[in-house]
Amino acid sequence: MLIFNEWRYAVRQPLVWLCIIIPLIFAIMLSYGLATVEVDSLKQFKLNITMLQMMQLPMLVGVLAPVIFLRDQHASMQELIYVTQTSLFKRSLARVCILICLVFIISLSAILIMAFMHIRQLGYIPNTASFTLFSSFLVLLPNSCLLVVIAFYICHKSATSLPNYVFFAVLWVGYIVLASITGNPMLAGSSIISNSFYTLFIWLDPFAYTGVINSLTNSLGASFAINRVVVSLLAVGIFLVTLNQNTILKNKKANKGQSTNEYIRHNMLEPAEYTTARVTQKPFLMMASLYKITLVNLVSHPITLLIILIWPVMVFNSVASSSGYVEPMSVMSTTSLDAISYYAFDMQLLIGTLLLALWSWQVSCFAKYYNIAELIAATPLKTYYFIISQLFVLGTMILVFLSMSLLGASAAQWFLHSAYQLEAHLSILFLMFIPLTIIACVFLCVFDLCRSQLIAGLLIGAILLIKFTPIMTYFGLTHTLWSVGWTPLQAPDNFWGYRASMSSYWPYISVWLVACISLVIITGVFNHRGTGLSRRVLGVKHFWLFIPLLITVALFTQLHLRLVEEKPLTNSHKREAFKAQYEKSFSQWRNVAQPRIVHIDANVDFYPQKQQAHFSLIYTLKNTHQESIKEVLIGRAGFYKWANIEIDGAQRAKSFPLLNQAVFKLENEMQPGEIRKLVTRFDFHQAKLWPVRGHQIITPEFSYMRSVPLLPTVGYQDNYELTDPILRQQHALKVKQSIRPTKLFAKTAKASTHYQWLTMSSKVSTTSGYQVITQGEEISRTSKDDREIFHFETRTPINAIPAWVTVPYSPVTKQQNGVMLNVFAKDKNEPARADSIAVNLSAMGDTIKWLNKISPYRAKQLSLIGSPRLGVTGYALPQLILIEDSVGFRSKPSANAGFDQRYRRAVHETAHQWFGHDIGNGVFADSAFLVESLAKYIELVVIEQRYGKKAMQALVEYETSRYQQSALMSIKEKLALVDATQGFNQYSRSTIVFAKLRAVIGDKPIIRALRSIWKNNSYPNRPANSMDFIRALKFEAGIEHEALINKLLLE
């Protein structure tokens, strides 16, 4: 009977129903769109189930535990409950069982919904039912028991909900951190930091998720069974210990109660003493008094003190552990800007926001907690005094929090003797103080306006959900203004400080500040001295409130319009819809003859200080087909405005503004071999409200414009098509056969494809004192009106990816095999940077010298440029290489490094001048084997040539370790190396494979195979594909090695 009563009580609680609905919605969201045809469906299902439990189980227990275990205390009925006939053991056991049942049923329902979604997307998967049962009763149930008894222990140690909430929040975040460093494949950026720790955690993981993930590639073994038994016994032990402590505590309270009653009986006739207090009418003194009381109440709380003490230690650990690290085997001298980037833009923002939610709750609800809210409401104090004093308290706590961050980061820098700049720390303290204050203001107003703490908590939870998850993007409602207090401020670096985002910081801040002021004004009117939303009726006297409200709406609207004008708001759903609509509208153009761009005359004017550029381009179009051309399809990427475009002897016949395309009809048909001119002009302005990123950047420190996707395109663009079969089905597109290269090119291909190459002539002007780098040989350089004018021309055709760069520093040069090598890097006279420049020059020269044996380098110059963060550490364009400044020039090999990462990366990117921009392009359906895998082969050869076999073997061991860790995390079906698309296959596995090939067959057959590829497939012949190289390698290696080649490359 008792357990049924407990159940009836639980299901009548609104919070319980919320905890039922939200996990089910979360399960639907998590499963939607995760299933793809490229992965092992069963592995994906197992990972999704594991992720679902990991993300929601601790939160479920944390939220529901106070409802079940602390209801006596919350209702002030604990003493009455204790004197009932029901024993403590029965009552506790019933409540523990009820909570376990609730958590288990809710989680199981979510699992079943996820299973249904997977079956709905991919059909029935064998072993789905068995894994569901396994996960439910051997993983979910023991974990539920463990977490529930832990919550039982915490709730019986404290009569308030706060310690329980804090513990489970810390547990949730802490376990996600542990999962990320043990390579959970569902967490972005996760990796295995230590194989030994990973193996140990398989045994010690209290939830056994690591063991389940490991079972995707290995059997479960005894570790899982032992783990489950230990966890179950631990749960029973915690329950019994808690019960024993509660019995002892109950007896002590009973004895203490008898003593107290005796004291009251003897002293009840003594008169009480009263003191009078004079009420001041000075607003400042009133607010000061309220501020003091609230602050002392908040700071004296043990949780607050614990946070203040632990936080600087966390910052110290984060900065100290990350200091000097660039990548494996590389270190650098750390500055304060580096230290700031280690903690301020992820950990500090997340923890700070969560703490403000906690402190706002404590500050606004402490009167309700002590049951004195009505007494305070009866005082002659104005509501604004309460709100302003509370805001000052939260502002003080923000300052304390940020000061602790400063203390922890500074201590780490002093401990490590790194370059310290106090102004850098003070600037980030100021820049982070304002958005945190905005968040605190919003949270406080929500709590002050809501009479129910539950409703306020749900609103705060929704704000946090929107702020820290992509839920709005999931619903197709992407917007930067959904996130309260968000600004585009990015972590600074030593290349250009805050240049990437500072211009967009203040427009956002100014709008949010006005919104906060308006919210405080409205809260002050409708809140009644901290008791919540008053029942006051809106009248004429309240119309003035529309003034701040309208000002806020106007400012947000203005900011939105400016955002959209600079760059359309987009997300994956919109991009997919754009591609689908493009294919539906223009698929008939796929087989329509279109002219090719064979030459570009470019006039580019850079204005780095104004952050803009002007383009005037002339395309030379040639009809390379055997039939005449009547119409030409011209387009531009959807996120750019339509450019001014004119074609000789043609008029625009149709326009498609939503797809940024137009059809030009030729007055006279373009005959085979005929040439026409296309003229286009447009301006590029660096966005002020968006962070600086991507391949189109104009700043005083660094300007770089890649033609793709900036320049207008000619003809149908295959790369605009959706390739995922599920997405194609969702958008009602025809099924597109996806054939792997090993089958598609199993036989020698006919000359159905061709290289997309062109010649270039560029006249580029820039500010005086700047250098220009682009494809082609520098013909002339002149100065006019404080402008530098450069003229470049290509000697031979290049891969059609033009780019233009201008930087305010001159190059360091070196001649190698008739090629002028240029390295552009800032602060080139610093000793450490000078050493890095020399290493990069050596790597470029060594690579060119070796690869010239295969095929001569086509150009007379090659430039390597130090760049800010572009999303990749190295990127190769025809005759240009971009290397991130931190990895290419600030870093140096660590003490125990087996090879120099700077040298390796420069070799790899230089090799792309052959593999990627000579061969390896022109075949859209091919994999990246000819581009990335063969570049990894060049790494092995050139590093061994420069540093010896020991360094080469160190590279193989490094890539072997990376491959093993990544393979553990992979849920995709293992493919042949030639077919592989995953990065760890294209890089790490390629290194291992070519190291084995070199050890068995040597370099000579590989070199002969490469020479035959260049002889038969280099421009202007038919483009090579991956299988062309495999066939050539088999021929050169001989039949005795064919089985090994098949095993390593084709299986």
Beta strands, then each sheet from edge to edge (+ up, - down):
strand 1: 325-327
strand 2: 330-332
strand 3: 596-607
strand 4: 612-622
strand 5: 629-635
strand 6: 644-647
strand 7: 650-656
strand 8: 661-670
strand 9: 675-685
strand 10: 696-698
strand 11: 703-706
strand 12: 713-714
strand 13: 757-767
strand 14: 771-774
strand 15: 777-784
strand 16: 787-793
strand 17: 798-799
strand 18: 803-807
strand 19: 811-816
strand 20: 819-824
strand 21: 861-867
strand 22: 874-877
strand 23: 880-884
strand 24: 891-893
sheet 1: 1+ 2- 24+
sheet 2: 6+ 9- 4+ 3- 13- 16+ 15-
sheet 3: 6+ 9- 4+ 3- 13- 17+
sheet 4: 7+ 8- 5+ 12-
sheet 5: 10+ 11- 18+ 14-
sheet 6: 19+ 20- 21- 23- 22+
end
